């Protein structure tokens, strides 16, 4: 379902103000992830209730950690449909889920946090899952 853009602007900004780059087209996703080197966090943002309300703060908290992904991206499910579909093509082995948070290394998925792993949990718990993934796969901070 498409929501009026003014309604979702605050949800977009909750991530972009952290330095997360929006990928709003399939071409932007292909450019960002197609030949990606290093680590990339891809947040599938969403309007969907409590799980989305916890996903964005979880990302914000996790990005305060000393080890973070090299690149930070987001697509918005149900709004930027082609971009979301293109991003999900990189999530091999995982069904569509929104919100969700993927960590890729050199273009391959190494960690996936799906909606069912966000729903009903505190943002701090989801953030801890991300921090553990960052500790395993990341060494520096984001550049984009």
N, C-alpha and C positions, 0 to 999 in steps of 0.2 A: 504494500500500500504506500502510495506517495503521500507524504505529509507536506503542508505548505512550508516552503523554505524558511520563512521567518520563525516558524515554530522550532525548527531543528538547529538554527544558527548557534544557540547556546551550547548544544550538545557537540557540535563541530568544534566550537571554540574551546571547550573543555580540554580537548587534545591539542589543537593547533597552538594554543598559548604556551604549551609545554615544548614547542619546537617540533611537533609531529607534523609531517608534511602530508597534506591531503592529496590523494590520487583520485581524480574525479572522472577519468576516462580510461578505457582499456589501453589506449596508447600510452598514457602516463604510467600505468602499471607495468606494461611491457618494457618501457624505458628504464624504470626504477629497478625492477626485479629481474628482467630478462638476462642480464649479464652481471648480476650483483656479485660483488666480492665482499667478504667480511660478513658481519651479522646484520640482520634487518628484522626489526619488530614490525609486524603488520597487525593493526587493530581493526577488526571488522566492527565498526561502530553501529549503533542501533538505537531505535526509540524504545525497544522492548523492555518495559517495566523495570523491575528490581534488578535483573541481571545486568542490564546496561548501566543502571545507576551505580552499580558496584564495580563494573569493569573499568570505567574511566578513572575513578579515584584510585583503583588498584594500579593502573598504569602510572599515574602521577606519583604515587608513593614509591613504586619500584624504580622509577627513573632517578630517585634521589640516591640510589645505591652507587658505590664507587665503580663498579663494572656495569656498563650498559651497552646496548647494541650500537653498532657503528651508524646505522641508519634507522630512522623512525618514520613509519608511514601509517596512513589510515585510509580506509574506504568506508562508505556509509551504505549499509545494506538497506534495500528498499528505496533508496534515493538515487545513488549513483550505481545503477544496476549493472551496466557493462563493466565498470571498474571492479565492482565486487565479484562478478563472475570471473573476470580475468585474474584477480588476486586468488580466488579460491582454486583456480587451476594449479597453483603452486602448492596447495595443501593436500598433496597426494595421500590417499588413504583415509581422509576425513570427510564426512558428509558436511554439507552446508550447515552452518551454525552461526547465529547472531544473537548477541555479540559473541565474538571469539577473539583470541589473541594468539598469533603465530610468531614463532621465532625461527627465522631461516638463517642458514649459514651457507654462503656461496650459492644461494638460490635454492637450497634444499631444506625442507622442513626438519627441524631438530626438536622442537617443542610445540605442542598445540594445547591451548586451554579452551575447551569448548563451553558452550552455554551451560550445559549440565554441571560443569565444574565451577561455574560462577554463581549460578542460581542458588539462593539460600545460604550463601557464605558471606562472611564479612569481607569488605574490600581489603582489609589488612591481611587476611589469609590468602587471597588471590595474589596480592602483592608479594607475599612470601614465596609462593610458587614461582612467580616471575623472577624474583631475586635468585632463587636456586638455579633456575635456567641460565640467568645471566652469569652466575659464578661458574657454571659448567662450560659456557660457550663464548663469553664476551671478555674482553680485556680492557677496553677503553670506553670513552664516551662518544655520544652521537656526533656526527659531522653534518648530517642533513636531517 
